[in-house]
């Protein structure tokens, strides 16, 4: 048990000490790109803990205390019991039990998370937290920012299958002082299975609509080296016309534990090609898109008295969007081509003293786009990589510089953390701005804690917000960044076999960016809305009967999440494409139970009630969904049956895009230890 506890604490410690701060370079496609370099010097050494003990994940969750796990809510390490924010953690055993086939489907059941799928099984989805828009949620992979500056539609283009995810952390609410710009309404960190004893895992699944899913992964441990490799391929003919897809991912991660510190390297690639039925406009349903995303990062953790984590990363995203997959209209000028390059470097540092923990750091991030649609005119067009005879005619670059400082104090009953981010954006004439935040909690007993916080944040307009002009859209290069301040408070409860919380929040937003129009005959245009305020409540609880009664019980877990969000629209009499079209109510019920011997069952029941209009004449209708998973499981092998949308409910996540009806699949997973 002791070794397992260290495993989970080490996992969380990696995320808590991540750095996302700064460094840009490169001359790409024969065009000069802004170069920013953050020079870091560091001394001191530390001997990192050796990590990970391979164990049955269904037992792991019973063997460690979540309160002692370090989570990502501050810039210096903080345990779950100390944090004065709401951080949802999805563990590996929960991922394995969930009746889902992708990360997007898994996040559907997280508290206050809204996932609006255009394409299922990981093709494309917009994800938001606490009623925010999909561009307001920051996505990280192993602590490194992978968000897309072109559009949040592509931020979940991960180079790894959700079957290789070890855990997920969701920080609710603004987090500029922790994660930097664009952590406007929340942040999601995805952590992969990159450590452990040597082994090979194979997962094969198939189902209706010619669904085929193959995942192969392996871990090699040799001395101080841990290396993880994964490959995934998924395809389907689609559940309705023009919803077919082909996806493949390749991912490599290496960790080296040395006397000076721990070196972490990751490299990944994902390709997607899919029918995009009505994805961006219902006017032209025969759309098609192909995307290619490459990602790499390096990170080093060192130090004893002063802990230092410098890192650098690069993300390239290329896509081809076809408004007409076949038989284009006579006026159609051709497809849209985009390529974005993001370079970043950062340094995070922290130290302990008699006064508490102090953290500081800096980040520089360069975002660049080449396109035939987005940006400003190039002096000379350049070739589109991999596309014969196609040219980029526009480009745009911007650099963001951020500095961070934070101090945290932990007393017996009281914890306080205060900090700020100073930020400057090169292209918006915005100057330097400071975004402060304060979190506090007090334990009124061993089982009950009160918490409260006030945090500010910002979100930069995407390149699509600024420049996209099309048959149904008009961009706005004069947009200002979004700003907000959020107040929240509530209580947390922790008893043997039960944990939960209840809270309220109020966000005051200014200059929120949205695509709007006054009637269906007009084009959608991006504008800064003067002010949009939102208020919400959250209630969650997890009950483990076996922990309470100290004996085997048929039901092993019962979980309930409920969230309610209300937007003050300030009498905006316009049609909103995103901001005013939010999830009003959401109820998720999770039930895990035994059936017989090694046979188990898992159920997810979800209710959603959305604000906004699906079309000019039709509002969104509330709906219930039921998903289930039946699995036979041993320590090395699992055979499972999934039934998504078991009741064959007809529902819409976005506009006129009808979501799949009942979809049944079956799979087998086997792990071989070497």
C-alpha positions in Angstrom: 0.0 0.0 0.0 2.8 2.4 0.8 4.3 2.1 -2.6 1.0 2.7 -4.3 0.5 5.9 -2.3 3.8 7.2 -3.5 2.8 6.4 -7.1 -0.2 8.7 -7.0 1.5 11.4 -5.2 4.3 11.4 -7.7 1.8 11.6 -10.6 0.1 14.6 -9.1 3.5 16.2 -8.1 4.4 16.2 -11.8 1.4 18.3 -12.7 1.7 20.6 -9.8 5.2 21.6 -10.7 4.6 21.9 -14.4 5.8 25.0 -16.2 4.2 26.5 -19.3 6.0 29.6 -19.6 8.2 30.8 -22.4 10.4 30.5 -25.4 9.7 30.9 -29.1 11.9 30.5 -32.2 12.0 29.2 -35.7 11.9 30.3 -39.2 9.1 28.2 -40.7 8.1 27.9 -44.3 10.8 30.5 -45.3 9.0 33.2 -43.3 10.5 34.9 -40.3 8.8 34.2 -37.0 9.1 36.2 -33.8 11.8 34.7 -31.6 11.7 34.9 -27.8 14.1 33.2 -25.5 13.9 32.9 -21.8 17.3 32.2 -20.4 17.2 30.2 -17.2 20.1 29.3 -14.9 19.7 26.9 -12.0 21.7 25.2 -9.4 21.0 22.7 -6.6 20.1 19.1 -7.0 17.5 16.7 -5.8 17.0 12.9 -5.9 13.4 12.4 -7.2 11.3 9.6 -5.9 11.1 6.5 -8.0 7.6 6.2 -9.2 4.8 3.8 -9.9 4.0 0.4 -8.7 1.9 -1.7 -11.2 -1.3 -2.8 -9.5 -4.9 -3.6 -10.2 -6.4 -0.2 -10.6 -9.7 -1.3 -9.0 -7.8 -1.7 -5.8 -5.6 1.3 -6.1 -8.4 3.8 -5.4 -9.2 2.0 -2.2 -5.6 2.1 -1.0 -4.7 5.8 -0.9 -6.3 8.9 0.6 -7.2 11.5 -2.0 -6.8 14.2 0.6 -3.0 13.6 0.6 -2.6 13.7 -3.2 -1.0 16.9 -4.7 -3.3 18.7 -7.1 -3.0 21.5 -9.6 -4.7 24.4 -8.1 -1.7 26.6 -7.2 1.8 27.2 -8.6 3.5 25.5 -5.6 2.6 21.9 -4.6 -0.6 21.7 -2.6 -2.5 18.6 -1.3 -6.2 18.0 -2.1 -7.1 18.6 1.5 -5.4 22.0 1.5 -6.7 23.5 -1.7 -9.5 26.1 -1.5 -10.7 25.5 -5.1 -12.8 22.8 -6.7 -10.6 20.3 -8.5 -12.2 17.2 -10.0 -10.0 14.1 -10.4 -10.8 11.2 -12.7 -8.7 8.2 -11.8 -7.6 5.3 -14.0 -10.1 2.9 -12.4 -13.0 5.3 -13.2 -11.8 5.7 -16.8 -11.7 1.9 -17.2 -15.2 1.5 -15.8 -16.8 4.3 -17.8 -19.1 3.3 -20.7 -17.3 5.5 -23.2 -15.0 5.2 -26.2 -13.3 8.6 -26.1 -12.0 11.4 -23.8 -14.8 13.7 -25.0 -17.4 11.1 -23.9 -15.7 10.6 -20.6 -15.6 14.3 -19.8 -19.4 14.5 -20.4 -19.8 13.2 -16.9 -17.5 15.6 -15.1 -19.0 18.2 -12.8 -19.9 21.5 -14.6 -18.2 20.3 -17.8 -20.2 20.8 -21.0 -19.1 18.7 -24.0 -20.8 19.5 -27.3 -19.8 16.8 -29.9 -19.9 17.6 -33.5 -18.1 14.4 -34.4 -18.3 11.4 -32.0 -15.6 9.1 -30.7 -13.0 11.9 -30.5 -13.5 13.4 -34.0 -14.3 16.9 -32.7 -16.0 18.4 -29.7 -16.2 21.8 -28.0 -15.6 21.6 -24.3 -16.4 24.3 -21.7 -16.5 24.6 -17.9 -19.1 26.5 -15.8 -21.1 27.9 -18.7 -18.1 29.4 -20.5 -17.4 29.0 -24.2 -15.2 26.3 -25.7 -12.4 28.9 -26.3 -12.3 29.7 -22.6 -11.0 26.3 -21.3 -7.2 25.6 -21.3 -6.1 22.0 -22.2 -2.9 20.5 -21.0 -1.1 17.2 -21.7 1.1 16.1 -18.9 1.2 19.7 -17.7 2.0 21.3 -21.1 -0.3 23.7 -22.8 -1.6 22.2 -26.1 -4.5 24.7 -26.7 -5.0 25.8 -30.3 -4.8 29.6 -31.1 -6.6 29.1 -34.4 -9.8 27.9 -32.7 -10.9 25.9 -29.6 -12.5 23.4 -32.0 -9.0 21.8 -32.3 -7.8 22.0 -28.7 -8.7 18.3 -28.0 -6.7 17.0 -31.0 -4.6 14.8 -28.7 -1.8 12.6 -29.9 -2.9 9.8 -27.5 -5.9 7.6 -27.0 -8.0 8.0 -23.9 -7.2 4.3 -23.2 -3.6 5.4 -22.3 -4.7 8.2 -19.9 -3.8 7.6 -16.3 -5.7 10.4 -14.7 -7.4 13.7 -15.5 -7.6 16.9 -13.3 -10.2 19.5 -13.9 -9.7 22.9 -12.2 -13.0 24.8 -12.2 -13.1 28.6 -12.5 -10.5 31.2 -13.7 -6.9 30.3 -13.3 -4.7 33.0 -14.9 -2.4 33.2 -12.0 -1.8 29.4 -12.1 -1.9 28.6 -15.8 -1.6 31.9 -17.7 -3.9 33.4 -20.4 -6.9 31.5 -21.7 -7.5 29.6 -18.4 -10.7 31.7 -18.4 -13.3 29.4 -17.0 -11.3 26.3 -16.2 -8.3 24.1 -17.1 -8.1 20.4 -17.9 -4.8 18.5 -17.5 -4.5 15.0 -19.1 -1.8 12.7 -17.7 -0.7 9.6 -19.6 0.5 6.1 -18.5 4.2 6.8 -18.9 5.7 4.9 -15.9 5.8 1.5 -14.4 7.2 -1.9 -14.9 7.9 -3.2 -18.5 4.8 -4.5 -20.3 2.7 -4.5 -23.4 -1.0 -3.8 -23.7 -3.4 -4.6 -26.6 -7.0 -3.3 -26.8 -9.2 -4.2 -29.8 -12.8 -3.1 -30.1 -15.5 -3.1 -32.8 -19.1 -2.2 -33.1 -22.1 -0.8 -35.1 -21.5 1.5 -38.1 -18.3 -0.5 -38.8 -16.5 0.9 -35.8 -13.0 -0.4 -35.5 -10.7 0.6 -32.7 -7.1 -0.7 -32.2 -4.8 0.5 -29.4 -1.3 -0.9 -28.8 0.9 0.5 -26.0 4.1 -0.6 -24.3 6.2 0.5 -21.3 9.9 -0.2 -21.1 11.7 0.3 -17.8 15.5 0.1 -17.7 17.4 1.4 -14.7 16.5 5.1 -14.3 14.8 5.2 -17.7 11.0 4.9 -18.2 9.8 4.9 -21.8 6.2 4.7 -23.0 5.0 4.2 -26.6 1.4 4.1 -27.8 -0.4 3.7 -31.2 -4.1 4.0 -31.8 -6.3 3.7 -34.9 -10.0 4.2 -35.0 -12.5 4.4 -37.9 -16.2 4.2 -38.7 -18.5 4.6 -41.7 -20.6 7.0 -39.6 -24.1 6.8 -38.0 -25.7 9.1 -40.6 -24.6 10.5 -44.0 -21.2 12.2 -44.0 -20.2 11.3 -40.5 -17.5 8.8 -41.4 -14.0 9.2 -39.9 -10.5 7.8 -39.7 -8.1 8.7 -36.8 -4.7 7.5 -35.9 -2.4 8.6 -33.0 1.2 8.0 -32.2 2.8 8.9 -28.9 6.2 8.6 -27.1 7.2 9.7 -23.7 10.5 9.2 -21.8 11.5 10.0 -18.3 15.0 9.9 -16.9 15.7 10.1 -13.2 19.2 11.4 -12.6 21.0 12.9 -9.5 20.5 16.5 -10.7 16.8 15.9 -11.4 14.1 14.4 -13.6 14.0 14.9 -17.4 10.7 14.4 -19.2 10.3 14.3 -23.0 7.1 13.7 -25.0 6.4 13.6 -28.7 3.1 12.9 -30.4 1.2 13.0 -33.7 -2.5 12.7 -34.6 -4.2 12.6 -38.0 -7.9 12.9 -38.5 -10.0 12.8 -41.6 -13.8 13.1 -41.3 -17.1 13.9 -42.8 -18.2 17.2 -41.1 -21.9 17.1 -41.6 -23.2 20.6 -40.7 -20.2 21.2 -38.4 -19.8 24.9 -38.9 -23.0 25.8 -40.8 -26.2 23.9 -41.4 -26.5 25.7 -44.8 -23.9 23.4 -46.4 -24.0 20.0 -44.7 -21.6 18.2 -47.1 -18.5 19.5 -45.4 -15.2 17.6 -44.9 -12.1 18.2 -42.8 -8.6 16.7 -42.4 -6.3 17.8 -39.5 -2.7 16.9 -38.6 -1.3 17.8 -35.2 2.3 17.3 -34.0 3.4 18.1 -30.5 6.7 17.9 -28.6 7.9 19.1 -25.2 10.9 18.9 -22.8 10.8 19.5 -19.1 13.4 19.3 -16.3 12.7 19.2 -12.5 15.5 20.0 -10.2 16.4 21.7 -6.9 16.2 21.2 -3.1 16.0 24.5 -1.5 14.6 26.3 -4.6 12.7 23.9 -6.8 13.0 24.8 -10.5 11.1 23.5 -13.5 12.1 24.9 -16.9 10.3 23.6 -20.0 9.9 24.2 -23.7 7.3 23.0 -26.1 6.2 23.1 -29.8 2.8 22.4 -31.3 2.0 22.4 -35.1 -1.5 22.1 -36.4 -2.4 21.8 -40.1 -5.9 21.5 -41.5 -7.8 21.5 -44.7 -11.5 22.4 -44.6 -13.8 21.7 -47.5 -17.1 23.4 -47.5 -18.2 21.0 -50.3 -16.9 17.5 -50.0 -18.2 16.8 -53.5 -20.2 18.7 -56.2 -19.1 22.2 -55.1 -21.3 25.2 -56.0 -20.3 27.3 -59.0 -19.2 30.2 -56.8 -17.0 28.1 -54.6 -13.4 29.4 -54.8 -11.7 26.4 -53.1 -10.9 24.9 -49.8 -9.5 26.6 -46.7 -5.9 25.8 -45.7 -4.4 26.7 -42.3 -1.1 25.9 -40.4 -0.4 27.1 -36.9 2.9 26.9 -35.1 3.1 27.5 -31.3 6.4 27.8 -29.5 6.7 28.3 -25.8 9.2 28.3 -23.0 8.6 28.7 -19.3 10.2 28.6 -15.9 8.4 27.7 -12.6 10.1 28.0 -9.3 9.1 27.6 -5.6 10.6 27.4 -2.2 9.4 26.8 1.4 10.2 29.0 4.4 8.8 29.6 7.9 6.3 32.0 6.2 4.8 29.3 3.9 5.5 28.4 0.2 6.5 31.1 -2.3 6.3 30.5 -6.1 7.3 32.6 -9.1 7.8 32.1 -12.8 7.7 33.5 -16.3 6.4 32.4 -19.7 6.8 33.5 -23.3 4.6 32.0 -26.0 4.7 32.7 -29.7 1.6 31.9 -31.8 1.8 32.0 -35.6 -0.6 31.1 -38.4 -0.3 30.8 -42.2 -3.5 30.5 -44.2 -5.4 31.4 -47.4 -8.2 32.8 -45.1 -6.8 33.9 -41.7 -4.3 36.8 -41.1 -2.8 39.7 -43.1 -1.7 39.5 -46.7 1.8 38.0 -47.3 4.2 39.9 -49.6 4.8 36.6 -51.5 2.5 33.5 -51.3 4.1 30.3 -50.0 3.4 26.6 -50.7 1.0 24.7 -48.5 2.9 21.6 -47.2 1.5 18.4 -48.6 -1.0 20.1 -50.9 0.0 20.3 -54.6 -0.5 23.7 -56.2 -2.0 25.3 -53.1 -0.7 28.5 -51.6 -0.8 30.4 -48.3 -1.5 34.0 -49.0 -1.9 35.3 -45.4 -0.1 35.1 -42.1 -0.2 36.5 -38.6 2.0 36.3 -35.4 1.7 37.4 -31.8 3.7 36.9 -28.7 2.5 36.8 -25.1 4.7 37.4 -22.1 3.5 36.6 -18.6 5.1 36.8 -15.1 3.7 35.0 -12.0 4.0 35.3 -8.3 2.2 33.5 -5.5 2.5 32.9 -1.8 0.6 30.3 0.3 0.3 29.9 4.0 -1.0 26.6 5.7 -2.0 26.7 9.3 -3.7 24.0 11.3 -7.2 25.0 10.3 -6.6 27.7 7.8 -5.0 27.9 4.4 -4.6 31.0 2.3 -3.1 31.4 -1.2 -2.7 34.8 -3.0 -1.0 35.6 -6.3 -1.1 37.4 -9.6 -0.1 37.2 -13.2 1.3 40.2 -15.1 0.6 39.8 -18.9 1.4 41.6 -22.1 0.1 40.7 -25.6 2.1 42.0 -28.5 -0.7 42.5 -31.1 -3.7 44.0 -29.4 -2.4 47.3 -28.0 -3.4 46.0 -24.6 -0.3 46.9 -22.7 0.6 45.3 -19.4 -2.2 44.1 -17.2 -2.3 42.3 -13.8 -4.7 39.5 -12.9 -4.8 38.8 -9.2 -6.4 36.0 -7.2 -7.0 34.9 -3.7 -8.1 31.5 -2.3 -8.9 30.6 1.4 -10.3 27.7 3.3 -11.0 27.0 7.0 -11.7 23.6 8.6 -14.6 23.8 11.0 -14.2 20.1 11.9 -12.3 17.1 10.8 -15.0 16.4 8.2 -16.3 19.8 7.1 -14.4 22.7 5.4 -15.5 26.1 4.2 -13.8 27.6 1.1 -13.9 30.8 -0.8 -12.0 32.5 -3.6 -11.9 35.5 -5.9 -9.9 35.2 -9.2 -9.5 37.2 -12.4 -8.6 36.0 -15.8 -8.4 36.8 -19.5 -8.9 35.1 -22.9 -7.3 36.3 -26.1 -9.3 36.2 -29.3 -8.5 33.3 -31.6 -7.2 33.7 -35.1 -10.7 32.6 -36.3 -12.4 35.3 -34.1 -10.1 37.9 -35.6 -9.9 37.1 -39.3 -12.4 34.4 -40.6 -14.6 35.6 -43.4 -16.7 33.1 -45.2 -20.1 32.5 -46.8 -21.8 32.8 -43.4 -19.2 34.6 -41.2 -17.4 37.9 -40.8 -14.4 38.2 -38.5 -13.3 41.3 -36.5 -9.6 42.2 -36.3 -10.4 44.9 -33.7 -11.5 42.5 -31.0 -10.3 43.1 -27.4 -9.4 40.2 -25.0 -12.1 38.9 -22.7 -11.8 39.7 -19.0 -13.6 38.4 -15.9 -13.5 38.1 -12.2 -15.2 35.1 -10.4 -16.2 34.8 -6.8 -17.1 31.4 -5.4 -17.6 29.7 -2.0 -19.0 26.6 -0.4 -18.3 23.7 1.8 -16.5 20.3 1.4 -17.5 17.2 3.2 -15.2 14.2 3.8 -16.3 11.1 5.8 -15.4 7.4 5.6 -16.9 6.2 2.4 -18.3 9.5 1.3 -17.0 12.8 -0.1 -18.7 15.7 -1.7 -19.1 19.4 -1.9 -21.7 22.1 -2.5 -20.9 25.6 -3.7 -22.0 28.7 -5.6 -20.1 31.0 -8.0 -20.6 34.3 -9.7 -18.6 35.4 -12.8 -18.6 39.0 -14.0 -17.5 39.0 -17.6 -16.5 42.0 -19.8 -15.8 42.2 -23.5 -16.8 38.5 -24.0 -16.3 37.5 -27.6 -19.2 35.9 -29.5 -20.5 35.3 -33.0 -23.8 37.0 -33.2 -26.5 38.2 -35.6 -30.0 39.8 -35.4 -31.8 37.5 -37.8 -31.1 34.4 -39.9 -30.6 36.4 -43.1 -27.5 38.1 -41.7 -24.0 36.7 -41.5 -22.5 35.8 -38.1 -20.1 38.5 -36.9 -17.6 38.5 -34.0 -18.1 41.2 -31.4 -17.1 42.1 -27.9 -20.3 42.0 -25.7 -20.2 44.7 -23.1 -20.9 42.5 -20.1 -22.2 39.0 -19.4 -22.6 37.8 -15.9 -23.2 34.2 -14.9 -24.2 32.6 -11.6 -24.2 28.9 -10.8 -24.5 26.3 -8.1 -22.8 22.9 -7.9 -23.5 19.8 -5.8 -21.5 16.6 -6.0 -21.1 13.4 -3.9 -19.5 10.0 -4.1 -20.6 7.1 -1.9 -18.6 3.9 -1.5 -20.8 1.4 0.5 -18.0 -1.1 1.0 -15.9 1.5 2.9 -18.9 2.2 5.2 -20.0 -1.3 6.0 -16.6 -2.9 5.8 -17.8 -5.9 3.8 -18.6 -6.8 0.2 -21.7 -5.0 -1.2 -23.5 -5.3 -4.5 -23.1 -1.6 -5.3 -19.5 -0.5 -5.2 -20.0 3.2 -6.0 -22.8 5.7 -6.3 -21.9 9.2 -7.6 -24.1 12.2 -8.3 -23.2 15.6 -9.9 -25.6 18.4 -10.4 -24.9 21.9 -11.7 -27.0 24.9 -12.6 -25.9 28.0 -14.5 -27.8 31.2 -15.3 -26.5 33.9 -17.6 -27.5 37.6 -17.3 -27.9 38.5 -20.9 -28.4 42.2 -20.3 -31.3 42.3 -22.8 -29.1 41.3 -25.8 -31.7 40.8 -28.5 -29.4 38.8 -30.8 -28.8 35.2 -31.9 -25.7 33.9 -30.1 -23.6 31.1 -31.6 -21.7 30.3 -28.4 -21.7 32.6 -25.4 -25.4 32.9 -24.7 -26.0 29.3 -25.7 -25.0 27.5 -22.6 -25.9 24.4 -20.6 -28.4 25.5 -18.0 -28.9 22.3 -16.0 -26.9 19.1 -15.8 -27.4 16.0 -13.7 -25.1 13.0 -13.9 -25.6 9.7 -11.9 -22.9 7.1 -11.8 -23.5 3.5 -10.6 -20.9 0.7 -10.4 -21.9 -2.7 -9.2 -21.0 -6.4 -9.1 -22.8 -9.0 -11.1 -21.1 -12.3 -10.5 -17.6 -13.3 -9.8 -15.4 -11.2 -12.1 -18.4 -9.8 -14.0 -19.2 -6.1 -13.2 -21.5 -3.4 -14.5 -21.3 0.3 -14.9 -24.1 2.8 -15.6 -24.1 6.5 -16.4 -27.4 8.4 -16.5 -27.3 12.0 -17.6 -29.9 14.8 -17.9 -29.1 18.0 -19.8 -31.2 21.2 -20.3 -29.6 23.8 -22.5 -30.3 27.5 -23.0 -30.5 29.0 -26.5 -32.1 28.2 -29.9 -31.2 25.2 -32.0 -32.6 27.0 -35.0 -34.4 30.4 -35.2 -37.7 28.7 -34.5 -36.7 25.7 -32.3 -35.2 25.8 -28.8 -33.0 23.0 -27.4 -35.1 20.3 -25.8 -34.0 18.7 -22.5 -33.0 15.1 -22.8 -31.9 12.0 -20.8 -29.1 9.7 -21.8 -28.3 6.2 -20.5 -24.9 4.5 -21.2 -23.8 1.1 -19.8 -20.7 -1.1 -19.8 -20.6 -4.8 -18.8 -17.2 -6.2 -18.2 -15.5 -9.4 -17.2 -12.1 -8.6 -15.7 -9.0 -10.3 -14.4 -5.7 -8.5 -13.5 -4.4 -9.0 -17.1 -7.5 -9.4 -19.3 -10.8 -7.6 -19.8 -13.7 -8.3 -22.1 -16.3 -5.6 -22.3 -19.6 -4.7 -23.9 -20.6 -1.0 -24.3 -24.0 0.4 -25.1 -24.1 4.1 -25.7 -27.4 5.9 -25.7 -29.1 2.7 -24.6 -32.6 4.1 -24.8 -32.0 5.4 -28.4 -32.8 9.0 -27.4 -32.9 11.6 -30.2 -31.0 14.7 -29.1 -28.9 17.6 -30.3 -25.7 18.9 -28.8 -25.2 21.7 -31.3 -27.6 23.2 -33.9 -29.0 20.8 -36.4 -26.3 18.1 -35.9 -28.3 15.0 -34.7 -26.3 12.9 -32.3 -26.1 9.1 -32.6 -28.8 6.8 -31.5 -28.0 3.5 -29.7 -24.4 2.4 -30.5 -23.2 -1.0 -29.3 -19.6 -2.1 -29.4 -17.5 -4.9 -27.9 -13.9 -5.2 -27.1 -11.1 -7.1 -25.4 -8.0 -5.8 -23.6 -5.0 -7.8 -22.6 -1.9 -6.8 -20.7 1.4 -8.7 -20.9 4.1 -8.0 -18.3 7.7 -8.4 -19.5 
